[in-house]
Amino acid sequence: MKQAQVLTERDKQRVMSHVAKGSYPARNRAMLMLSWLAGMRVGEIAALKFGDVIGATGEIRAQIQLSAEQTKGSEARTVHVSTQLQQELRNYINNHDTMPDAQSAFIPSKTGKAFSANGLCLRFIQLYNAAGIDKATSHSGRRTFITNLANKGVNVRVLAALAGHKHIGTTQRYIDLNEEVLKAAVELA
């Protein structure tokens, strides 16, 4: 099975440059950041509601609690939100004239309704293709998130928990091995 492309920093910069010039730049940036910085699946991003991300007092949650209906495998899971992602989400929310209600789609389509998982998947592919990254998919951000953390030495059990995987074997398949990683590893010996 062909795996989604792992994005380089240069790839991400190209996508962000394209997104900044296109329609719905704040929304598109937020959905990419949820993928890149939290490793969320496209279906989870599509299912997010404002109340999942923003607390009653307007703060960005440090953890997003996804219900079984919002996840793959129908098991609830917790998504940890880094301070960088919290700032990205705050910037996105500040782009709204009025605060949507808690049940509104966090990443709405142009009609204002929630994307379907397939619709959002296509949107990711369109953004990547338009930025000239033609092998990236909606899963590329998730795979990039896991690979980047693995390359920084994060334990595979921690990665599995962050990804919402039951088995570390699943997580291990996400990690991209390349010459740079192998060269750096032998230098640690």
ZAMARGU-4260 file (C-alpha; in steps of 0.2 Angstrom, whole numbers, plus 5000, padded with zeros to 4 digits):
<rodrens>
0) 5000/5000/5000 | 5007/5017/4995 | 5009/5029/5010 | 5005/5047/5010 | 5019/5059/5007
5) 5028/5066/5022 | 5030/5085/5020 | 5046/5094/5021 | 5047/5112/5029 | 5049/5118/5011
10) 5033/5109/5006 | 5023/5117/5021 | 5029/5134/5017 | 5024/5132/4999 | 5006/5127/5004
15) 5005/5141/5017 | 5010/5154/5003 | 4997/5147/4992 | 4984/5147/5006 | 4988/5165/5010
20) 4983/5171/4993 | 4968/5160/4990 | 4950/5160/4996 | 4946/5156/5014 | 4965/5158/5020
25) 4961/5157/5039 | 4950/5142/5038 | 4962/5133/5026 | 4977/5137/5037 | 4968/5131/5053
30) 4963/5114/5045 | 4981/5111/5039 | 4988/5116/5056 | 4976/5103/5065 | 4983/5090/5053
35) 5002/5096/5054 | 5003/5100/5073 | 4990/5088/5081 | 4990/5074/5069 | 4971/5074/5067
40) 4963/5063/5054 | 4953/5072/5040 | 4937/5065/5047 | 4941/5071/5064 | 4944/5089/5057
45) 4928/5088/5047 | 4918/5083/5063 | 4925/5097/5074 | 4913/5109/5082 | 4917/5126/5089
50) 4913/5119/5107 | 4926/5105/5105 | 4940/5118/5103 | 4934/5133/5113 | 4929/5132/5131
55) 4915/5141/5139 | 4925/5156/5144 | 4933/5158/5126 | 4949/5149/5129 | 4957/5137/5117
60) 4957/5120/5125 | 4973/5112/5128 | 4965/5095/5124 | 4951/5092/5112 | 4939/5078/5117
65) 4933/5069/5102 | 4918/5058/5104 | 4917/5041/5097 | 4906/5048/5083 | 4920/5060/5078
70) 4934/5047/5076 | 4939/5032/5066 | 4936/5016/5075 | 4921/5023/5085 | 4932/5026/5100
75) 4933/5043/5109 | 4950/5050/5110 | 4959/5065/5117 | 4969/5077/5105 | 4983/5087/5114
80) 4984/5104/5108 | 5002/5112/5108 | 5004/5130/5112 | 5009/5134/5094 | 4993/5126/5088
85) 4983/5135/5102 | 4990/5151/5094 | 4985/5146/5077 | 4967/5142/5082 | 4966/5158/5092
90) 4971/5168/5076 | 4958/5158/5066 | 4945/5162/5079 | 4950/5181/5079 | 4946/5181/5060
95) 4927/5179/5064 | 4916/5194/5066 | 4905/5185/5078 | 4908/5170/5088 | 4899/5155/5081
100) 4889/5144/5093 | 4896/5129/5101 | 4888/5117/5088 | 4894/5126/5073 | 4907/5117/5062
105) 4924/5123/5066 | 4930/5121/5048 | 4915/5125/5038 | 4913/5123/5019 | 4909/5139/5009
110) 4890/5135/5012 | 4894/5137/5031 | 4889/5119/5034 | 4902/5105/5040 | 4912/5097/5027
115) 4910/5078/5024 | 4926/5069/5027 | 4927/5066/5009 | 4924/5084/5004 | 4938/5089/5016
120) 4949/5076/5009 | 4947/5083/4992 | 4950/5101/4999 | 4967/5095/5006 | 4972/5087/4989
125) 4966/5103/4980 | 4977/5114/4991 | 4992/5103/4990 | 4991/5101/4971 | 4988/5120/4969
130) 5004/5123/4979 | 5014/5110/4967 | 5014/5096/4979 | 5006/5083/4969 | 5009/5067/4979
135) 5002/5074/4995 | 4985/5068/5002 | 4974/5073/5017 | 4984/5060/5027 | 5001/5068/5023
140) 4999/5080/5038 | 4996/5066/5050 | 5010/5056/5043 | 5022/5071/5044 | 5016/5075/5062
145) 5021/5057/5068 | 5037/5056/5058 | 5043/5073/5064 | 5040/5068/5082 | 5049/5051/5079
150) 5064/5060/5072 | 5065/5070/5087 | 5066/5055/5098 | 5048/5054/5104 | 5044/5036/5110
155) 5033/5026/5099 | 5021/5022/5113 | 5019/5041/5116 | 5017/5043/5097 | 5003/5029/5097
160) 4994/5038/5111 | 4995/5055/5102 | 4989/5047/5085 | 4975/5037/5093 | 4982/5021/5088
165) 4978/5005/5098 | 4994/4996/5092 | 5012/5003/5090 | 5014/4993/5074 | 5001/5004/5066
170) 5011/5020/5072 | 5027/5012/5066 | 5021/5011/5048 | 5018/5030/5048 | 5036/5034/5052
175) 5046/5039/5036 | 5064/5032/5036 | 5076/5041/5024 | 5094/5043/5022 | 5095/5059/5033
180) 5087/5050/5047 | 5098/5035/5046 | 5114/5046/5045 | 5109/5055/5060 | 5105/5039/5070
185) 5122/5032/5067 | 5130/5048/5073 | 5122/5045/5090 | 5132/5028/5093
</rodrens>
